[in-house]
Amino acid sequence: MSREELEADLRAGLWADPPTLPPRWFYDERGSRLFDEITALPEYYPTRAEHEILRRRSTEIVALTDARSLHELGAGTATKTRELLDALTAGGRSTLYAPLDISKEVLLEAADRLRSGYPSLRVEPAVADFHRLPPLSGEPGGRLLAFLGGTIGNFEEEERAVFLRMIHAALDPGDHLLLGADLVKDRERLVAAYDDAAGVTAQFNLNLVDVITGTTPVTGLDRADLVHEATWDEDSSRIEMRLRAVRDVTADFTAIGRTWHLPEGEHLRTEISRKFDLAALGGELAGHGFETAATWTDDAGDFSLTLARVTAG
């Protein structure tokens, strides 16, 4: 993503109440690799839970969808996706895989590995932000679009509605959406998943400061003045990740001609992660033109995968 896009998000977010930035700015090359480390941490259950479901259900997913192409938003290293690719290419079946991610280096590395590991797989990576989908290749009615990892929880309510409308518009009747969503559970487990003992999530959060200072001219913004924190908002059923000021911050953004103040003890919100009730999520999908074909959880009931068919209209 460009400096102009970051500066637009800075203008829109830093002077809001509360100040906030969209989590897409986490994912430069270093941020993407830090997130890959997070997924292996003992506290971070979502990746293991989702992988468990994919191991058990990928063959069923392929049978239910008869998919001939897989499109993945925010694909990253595509580690879990291999379960779906194994099922899609079984018996040497020719399949298109179109991963989309904003981290060019990570995406292209993953694409090269997949080409080597799957001779019958055509890989067409796209470096892009999933908020603005390019036209989807593949045969209409035979496309499976995967949005995994619980990333759907990073949207505010209206943003999520806009996103689902966009997905529906990009697909055709008979295409399918495979949606990963984290479920409501014990508060302590939720907070620990976003504030691990090893401090990897803290480094991931603070890397946002390095992305800003490395992209646009700014003075007075120092990661040493900020600390990571994660809190549970019971009313909104969501985790909030924040950078809290340990001393007064005054940052001069010379390119946009504005000065940002963050008093000691105040915070910049860097991510929300909504946790869902399955019945409510199904109703939300139905309201945007998706008919639930199947829903699965891991054995512990921590995480869900919903397979939804696109209906006409």
Secondary structure, DSSP 8 states (H G I E B T S, - for coil): --HHHHHHHHHHHTTSSS-B--GGGG-SHHHHHHHHHHTTSTT-HHHHHHHHHHHHHHHHHHHHH--SEEEEET-TT-TTHHHHHHHHTGGG--EEEEEEES-HHHHHHHHHHHHHH-TTEEE--EE--TTS-----S-TTSEEEEE-TTGGGGS-HHHHHHHHHHHHHHS-TT-EEEEEEEB---HHHHHHHTS-TT-HHHHHHHHHHHHHHHHS-EES--GGGEEEEEEEETTTTEEEEEEEESS-EEEEETTTTEEEEE-TT-EEEEEEEE-B-HHHHHHHHHTTTEEEEEEEE-TTS-EEEEEEEE---
